[in-house]
Amino acid sequence: MRVNKNYSCLPAEEKGIHIINIQAIEDIGYDQHESTLLNSLSKNPDADCKYGLYFRDGKRKVDYILVYHYKKSSAGRTLTRRVHHNDSSARSTRQDQPLPGKGVQLEMGESEPHVDYHEDDKRFRREEYEGNLVEAGLELERDEDTKIHGVGFVKIHAPWNVLCREAEFLKLKMPTKKMYQINQTHGLLKKINSVIQKITEPIQPKVAEHKPQTMKRLSYPFSREKQHLFDLSDRDSFFDSKTRSTIVYEILKRTTCTKAKYSMGITSLLANGVYSAAYPLHDGDYEGENIEPNDRKLLCEEWASYGVFYKYQPIDLVRKYFGEKIGLYFAWLGVYTQMLIPASIVGIIVFLYGCATVDENIPSMEMCDQRNNITMCPLCDRTCSYWKMSSACATARASHLFDNPATVFFSVFMALWAATFMEHWKRKQMRLNYRWDLTGFEEEEDHPRAEYEAKVLEKSLRKEHKHKETDKEKLTWKDRFPAYLTNFVGIIFMVGLTFAIVFGVIIYRISTAAALAISSTPSGRSSVRVTVTATAVIINLVVIIILDEVYGCIARWLTQIEVPKTDKNFEERLIFKAFLRIKYKKYETHIKFITLTLCLRFVGRPGDYVYIFHSFRMEECAPGGCLMELCIQLSIIMLGKQLIQNNLFEIGIPKMKKFIRYMKLKRRRSLDHEEHMKKKQRYEVDYNLEPFAGLTPEYMEMIIQFGFVTLFVASFPLAPLFALLNNIIEIRLDAKKFVTELRRPVAVRAKDIGIWYNILRGIGKLAVIINAFVISFTSDFIPRLVYLYMYSENGTMHGFVNHTLSSFNVSDFQAGTAPNDPMDLGYEVQICRYKDYREPPWSENKYDISKDFWAVLAARLAFVIVFQNLVMFMSDFVDWIIPDIPKDISQQIHKEKVLMVEVFMREEQGKLQMLETWKDKDKKKGENCNNHSPRLSRSHSGSLSSCHSYPLDV
């Protein structure tokens, strides 16, 4: 049934009251003539409605808010009036039909001047859409008399019958009256659990939902026919605020208006500016005096506070307030942070082992021994002179802290750690699914996005204009081909830009090293490599932070022009572009490219160096190895990105936006002091908060960190420790942002973390390969093993440094490349050394690659193959040996099914017993009538006939 006239006003002279006639639909039990309800004008209208949490009658709770902008008349503010409750209508049993509360605009042509066509069109669409919402059973109330001038609010309330109907449609599992006992541990395991609970009691949040429960209510998809199964003693709390807002949002998505010859849902209306925002309300304030207890305040005290960083998260309360999807994100983040604790401990042990054995490391001792008097070849042409190997003593000793035999063990440990973390999360996820009644939940197909509907509309209008018969239109690959082509070109451009930046950093390193090498001070020359690496990485970090924002915007734009059909498709495509094609290439390319440049002998040799643009000589590894430089890069990038981009931006930008809003409000208060002295309504306060933009940025930040922790842990064992410290802050930072800085998001049901789990598995597999190559080609671990078992004369590492250095005759320098000051060291140099495996100048094949190089290369490749297959096998073994579903959870799920069958069997048996009882009663009454005497039967024939007719009446 359509609404004939949604908003019809009485003449203005009738006591200044506007009555809006809304025609209801019959299938939900409303009569057409009972469609008016007036809001009363009270002295303190905000007292009963708790400042916007309820309708103005103080009884119906606000479940959702629609916000729109409107233009006021030139004479000033739009005429607004308060409407009264109709006493006669209030006595009616069906008087819950909603009407705008205050701020109802008059019809065009009565007393309001004409506005432009677009505003008229938006207003007409709003009127029809809101009328359709009323037809769907929702109750609305309008408020334009707010402190935010030019902004109107539509409050939405879902009555009980609508909640029941939609809960049945959505198959929401609700708790029944049946309660059962959860299986408890016995014996030694029970004692251990009790001891653990007592020890961890100080770090448990003081939240009722977090306490261990021994009893659980049996849940079942809600059904109006089986309402007697559910505990409906308190209807107000049966559907919590999260569930109510979810139900209303589902109605908003499927309800459309058909103005301008096409339908528009809430997403399209928001995209076209008919409404400027749509959001559910927070439960109340979280700070201040005389605040009523609510879930938001409890979350702020026990979760979104830095003072409780040591406590567990109240995940059940987070899920209750924000929904399953956000609850799963914070549960995953908590599990990931907990798993970083053992990884951090092992990483610290590996680092301390390097510190304890640095004085016993024979190669670094030989490099620091000035008695060896090893003269090294110049690091650059002409301006650089010869230098002593002992000057790189500090770099060699520092390199041992991260490049030692424990590094290989730590790489294997982290690969197994990643596999264990994934298995642990799957088990935790199953526990949450059972606790949150998500077992058996299947995600339904999402509604089309507004942009997709708009594109389909344009396509249908074009075909209609050409007078073609059209069925239901949809976008094909031909319609998306220009977008796909743009995506391909854009991604190629971004990858090319990334390589160009990496190449520019390499040029900077080479030129800066040559400039610093000219320094006359010995200390300056000795610290050239560290200075160049640190400054280059800082520049790289700044570029990464800038490009991260630019690439993020480009990735979103490229995804938007593809016009995905649903929000899920949009999110998956955005993740694919932002992570796999942009972020991974951005971080991976510059590190791998520099590592390969330094370590795979692309630099050439003295007398035959590799030049870029015939001017810049390629950089080479220090005698201490390349791993130290890679460690410096990773530490600066990881720490800088977490401190600057993640924490500073996440804290600073919201604070700055909040300060700007505060200054704007302060300026308005000076103009209208009395208006702003009033306490704001809840929906006004929430409107000033930032809208929720999805969980993709939050997941992306943690996935990148997970990549740093696992992919390059062989070169930076302290990465898990820094990630742990960052996540302790990150959890509370994100919690504070969700509770205090953002509008309340719509609760979305989900049983897992979606595509992010596959990305994590991919990173875990890739980490094994990357770590194998880092250890093999960046570290000196393999060359040391080859020397120890093949070339060492006494079975020790003595002579290893001399073995890895080749000799060069200074007379073989190319013209113009020899040092300008060959006597810089105080003596004439005939032979200088460089790090490589080549034949000496007195050999027949001088400067050719020696057989030692091929032996080391074969050992490197063999190590990669063995390491990769061994660790992969161990990871798969861990994956196989740990079951995905905990045994106790599978038993509880089976127990629930058995109990549910018993409940329905008892219900059926009760029905059969009732039917049999009725039949027995009818049969006994019939027998009593037949057992009367014949005389009595003849004298009372009327009674006899009535006895025989009784079963028919029944």
Helices and strands as residue ranges (DSSP letters): G 26-28, H 45-48, E 64-69, H 87-90, H 117-135, E 139-143, E 151-157, H 160-170, E 173-181, H 188-199, G 201-203, G 208-210, E 215-221, G 224-229, H 235-238, H 241-254, G 259-261, H 266-271, E 277-279, H 295-302, G 306-308, H 315-322, H 324-356, G 358-360, H 362-368, G 370-372, E 375-376, E 387-388, G 389-392, H 393-402, H 406-435, H 450-465, H 477-517, H 522-526, H 528-562, H 567-575, I 576-583, H 584-599, E 604-605, E 608-609, E 611-612, E 616-617, H 627-640, I 641-648, H 649-671, H 673-677, H 682-687, H 696-711, H 719-736, I 737-741, H 755-773, I 774-778, H 781-786, I 787-791, H 800-804, E 805-809, G 810-812, E 831-835, H 851-881, H 887-930, H 934-939, H 941-953
